[in-house]
Amino acid sequence: MKIENVNTMKSLSAAVVAGIFILASCSKSNDNPLSSADSQNVNSESVSSSTASETSDLGNSVISNVSDSKLAGARVSGGPVTVTGLDGIDGRLKGATITILGSGTKDNPSGTVTIDYGTGVTTNGITRKGQIIIVYTGKRLGPQSTRRISFNGFSRNSVGITGTYIVTVVDTTFTNTDLTATFSHNTDLTLTFPDNSTITRTANFTAVWDYVIATPLQSTITHKAGGVATGTTRIGANYAMAISKDLVYRADCFATGMFLPISGTKTISVASSSSATPVGYTLEFGNGTCSNSVTVTVNGKSKVITVSNDGN
């Protein structure tokens, strides 16, 4: 199977897959073990995860769905090329100006993708502004090819993002029935909110993409157990996240508006100002079916939370 065969695949949206948790709890009650502080703690890790992952996925939508000649810059003029039509594959690209300035050969391309939302484009209630800039080296799914993502005045629903996000292809396997690609992800990011509060996130995890050729909606992305993140919440508390059981996301769930994993577990530990012992949370996802709910356990008590993809 040639790589070109996957150029027109629908984007397997790993970005929104991380989910953004809106835990609407102002105070702890008898039937809700989550206080407002608990909600903030879980939300800070989740919003940073989701916002970061979306930027990587938008780059994947572009690079996976343009020709090798565009990535290699095989053009007479030698200047940047504007790419159109990708909003039909990924609606989040609607209204953005997408340009590629490439060089090299089809087997060893390099260059820069710029996704420019200008002064603001709103799709499905999400307003994106500014630029996402992806510097790529190597063939799109070739081992050790890389994408280094940075930002120029970029914000999502007035939440600004700065820093770098690096994705490296570890390995790719093609068969007659599917494509399996393994990526390493490394992030060092800061999210800045309108009130100038911030969330920081440094993450390192491995993702495995299993694209099923005959039935693309059965394709999955798995964030492997062992992935970790550290950072600070909006109130300045230190947190640490660990994926304790593979987080599995499926394309058919995205197609129906369900953005959470169909299975998997992560834990979050947050330093508490009132206690020397950090507060620990366990988030358990799914039972193999599409859902927008997650079970959050803290201090031995659990609450099922409905999740929204609205970061605010």
C-alpha positions in Angstrom: 0.0 0.0 0.0 1.3 3.4 -0.9 1.2 6.3 1.5 -0.8 8.3 -1.1 -3.7 6.0 -0.5 -4.3 7.6 2.9 -4.2 11.2 1.7 -7.9 11.6 1.5 -8.8 9.8 4.8 -11.1 11.6 7.1 -9.2 13.2 10.0 -9.2 10.9 13.0 -9.6 13.8 15.5 -7.1 13.2 18.2 -7.4 16.7 19.3 -10.8 16.9 20.7 -10.5 13.4 21.8 -8.8 14.5 24.9 -12.0 16.2 26.0 -12.5 19.3 28.1 -14.2 18.7 31.4 -16.8 21.1 32.6 -17.5 20.0 36.2 -20.4 22.3 37.1 -20.0 22.1 40.9 -19.8 25.2 43.1 -19.7 23.4 46.4 -19.6 19.9 47.8 -23.0 18.3 48.6 -24.0 14.9 50.0 -24.6 13.5 46.5 -21.6 15.2 44.9 -18.1 14.4 46.3 -16.5 17.0 44.1 -16.0 20.5 45.6 -15.4 23.5 43.4 -11.7 23.1 44.1 -11.9 19.5 42.9 -13.6 20.7 39.7 -10.9 23.3 39.1 -8.2 20.7 39.6 -9.6 18.2 37.1 -10.6 20.9 34.7 -7.1 22.5 34.5 -5.4 19.2 33.4 -8.2 18.4 31.0 -8.5 21.8 29.3 -4.7 21.9 28.8 -4.7 18.4 27.4 -7.5 19.1 25.0 -6.3 22.4 23.7 -2.8 21.1 23.2 -4.0 18.0 21.4 -6.2 19.9 19.0 -3.3 21.9 17.7 -1.4 18.7 16.9 -4.5 17.2 15.2 -5.1 20.3 13.0 -1.5 19.8 11.7 -2.2 16.2 11.1 -5.3 17.1 9.1 -3.3 19.2 6.8 -0.2 17.0 6.4 -2.2 13.8 5.9 -4.4 15.3 3.2 -2.1 17.2 0.9 0.0 15.8 -1.9 3.7 14.8 -1.6 4.6 17.4 -4.2 3.1 20.2 -2.1 5.1 19.0 1.0 8.3 18.8 -1.1 7.7 22.2 -2.7 7.8 20.9 -6.3 6.6 24.1 -7.8 8.0 26.3 -10.6 7.7 29.5 -8.6 9.4 28.1 -5.5 7.1 30.1 -3.3 4.4 29.1 -0.8 1.3 27.4 -2.0 -2.2 28.0 -0.6 -4.2 24.8 0.2 -8.0 24.7 -0.2 -10.7 22.2 0.3 -9.5 20.7 3.6 -12.5 22.1 5.5 -14.5 19.4 3.9 -12.3 16.9 5.6 -11.9 18.7 8.9 -14.5 21.4 9.7 -12.2 23.1 12.2 -10.2 24.3 9.3 -13.1 26.2 7.8 -12.2 29.9 7.2 -8.5 29.4 7.9 -5.9 30.3 5.3 -3.5 27.4 4.9 -0.1 27.8 3.2 2.8 25.4 2.7 6.3 26.4 2.0 8.1 23.2 1.2 11.5 22.0 -0.1 13.4 18.8 -0.6 12.1 15.7 -2.4 9.0 13.5 -2.1 10.9 11.0 -0.1 12.6 13.6 2.1 10.5 16.7 2.3 10.8 19.6 4.7 9.0 22.9 5.2 6.5 24.9 7.1 2.7 24.7 7.2 0.9 27.8 8.5 -2.7 27.6 9.6 -3.9 31.2 9.8 -7.3 32.1 11.4 -6.5 35.9 11.2 -8.6 38.0 13.5 -11.0 35.2 14.3 -13.0 32.4 12.7 -15.9 30.8 14.6 -17.0 27.2 13.8 -19.4 25.1 16.0 -19.2 27.7 18.8 -15.4 27.7 18.9 -13.5 30.9 17.9 -9.9 30.5 16.8 -7.6 33.4 16.2 -3.9 33.8 15.1 -1.6 31.2 13.6 -0.5 27.6 14.2 2.9 27.0 12.6 4.1 23.5 11.9 7.7 22.9 10.8 8.0 19.4 9.4 11.0 17.2 8.3 10.8 13.8 6.7 8.0 11.9 4.8 4.6 12.2 6.5 4.6 8.7 8.1 8.3 7.9 7.7 10.1 6.8 10.9 11.8 9.7 12.7 9.9 12.3 10.7 9.0 15.2 13.0 6.6 18.1 13.3 7.4 21.0 15.6 4.4 23.1 16.4 4.5 26.7 17.6 2.1 29.6 17.8 1.8 33.2 16.7 -0.9 35.1 18.5 -3.0 31.9 18.6 -6.1 31.6 20.9 -9.1 29.2 21.2 -12.2 30.9 22.7 -9.9 33.7 24.1 -7.5 31.2 25.7 -4.1 31.9 24.3 -1.5 29.2 23.8 2.3 29.6 23.6 5.2 27.1 23.7 6.1 24.1 21.5 4.6 20.7 20.7 6.8 18.1 19.0 5.4 15.0 17.3 7.8 12.3 16.1 6.9 9.2 14.0 8.4 6.2 15.8 7.2 3.4 13.4 4.6 2.7 10.7 3.3 -0.6 9.5 1.2 -1.1 6.3 -0.9 -4.2 5.6 -3.7 -5.0 3.1 -6.3 -4.1 5.8 -4.8 -1.3 7.9 -2.1 1.2 8.7 -0.6 1.4 12.2 1.6 4.4 13.1 3.2 5.1 16.4 4.0 8.7 17.5 5.8 10.2 20.4 4.4 13.5 21.7 6.3 16.0 23.8 4.8 19.3 24.9 5.9 22.4 26.8 3.0 24.8 26.7 1.3 27.6 28.6 -2.4 28.5 28.3 -3.3 32.1 29.2 -6.9 33.0 30.1 -8.6 36.5 29.7 -8.1 37.2 33.4 -4.3 36.6 32.9 -4.4 33.4 34.9 -2.4 30.5 33.3 -2.1 26.8 33.1 1.2 25.2 32.3 1.7 21.7 30.9 4.7 19.6 30.1 3.7 16.2 28.7 5.3 13.1 27.2 3.2 10.2 25.8 3.0 7.7 23.0 0.0 7.5 20.7 -0.8 4.6 18.3 -3.0 5.2 15.3 -4.7 2.2 13.8 -6.4 3.2 10.6 -8.8 0.5 9.2 -8.9 0.9 5.4 -12.2 -0.9 4.7 -14.1 0.7 7.6 -12.4 4.0 8.6 -15.0 4.7 11.3 -13.7 1.7 13.2 -10.2 3.3 13.3 -8.7 4.1 16.7 -6.1 6.2 18.4 -4.6 4.9 21.7 -2.7 7.0 24.2 -0.5 4.4 25.8 -0.3 3.7 29.5 2.8 5.3 31.0 2.2 8.7 29.4 2.6 11.5 31.9 2.1 15.3 32.3 3.0 17.9 34.9 2.2 21.5 35.3 0.3 24.1 37.3 -3.4 24.8 37.6 -5.1 28.2 37.2 -4.8 28.8 40.9 -1.1 27.9 40.8 -1.2 24.5 42.3 1.2 21.8 41.0 -0.3 18.8 39.3 0.8 15.5 37.8 -1.1 13.3 35.4 -0.4 9.6 34.5 -2.2 7.3 32.1 -2.6 4.1 34.1 -4.6 2.2 31.5 -4.5 2.7 27.7 -6.9 5.5 26.6 -8.6 4.3 23.5 -10.5 6.7 21.2 -12.6 5.6 18.2 -13.5 7.5 15.0 -17.2 6.5 15.0 -17.6 8.1 18.4 -16.2 11.4 17.1 -18.7 11.3 14.2 -21.6 11.2 16.6 -20.2 14.0 18.9 -18.7 11.7 21.5 -15.2 12.8 22.2 -14.0 10.8 25.2 -12.2 7.5 25.2 -14.2 4.3 24.9 -12.0 2.8 27.6 -9.0 3.6 29.8 -7.9 5.3 33.1 -5.8 8.3 34.1 -4.9 9.6 37.5 -4.3 13.2 38.6 -2.5 14.3 41.7 -2.7 18.0 42.8 -0.7 19.6 45.6 -3.1 21.0 48.2 -2.4 24.3 50.0 -4.3 23.1 53.1 -2.6 19.7 53.4 0.9 18.2 53.0 -0.8 15.3 51.2 -1.7 15.9 47.5 -5.3 15.3 46.4 -5.6 12.3 44.1 -8.2 11.8 41.4 -8.9 8.7 39.3 -10.8 9.2 35.9 -12.3 6.1 34.4 -13.5 6.2 30.8 -16.1 4.2 29.0 -17.1 0.5 28.8 -16.3 0.0 25.1 -19.2 2.2 23.8 -19.3 5.9 22.8 -20.0 8.2 25.7 -19.5 11.7 26.9 -19.3 10.7 30.5 -16.4 9.9 32.9 -16.3 8.6 36.4 -14.2 10.7 38.8 -13.2 9.2 42.1 -11.7 11.3 45.0 -11.3 10.2 48.6 -12.9 6.9 47.9 -16.1 8.5 46.5 -17.2 8.6 42.9 -19.2 10.9 40.6 -20.2 10.4 37.0 -19.6 13.6 35.1 -21.0 14.6 31.7 -18.4 16.2 29.6 -18.6 19.2 27.1 -16.2 20.1 24.3 -16.7 23.8 25.1 -13.5 25.0 26.8 -15.2 27.9 28.5 
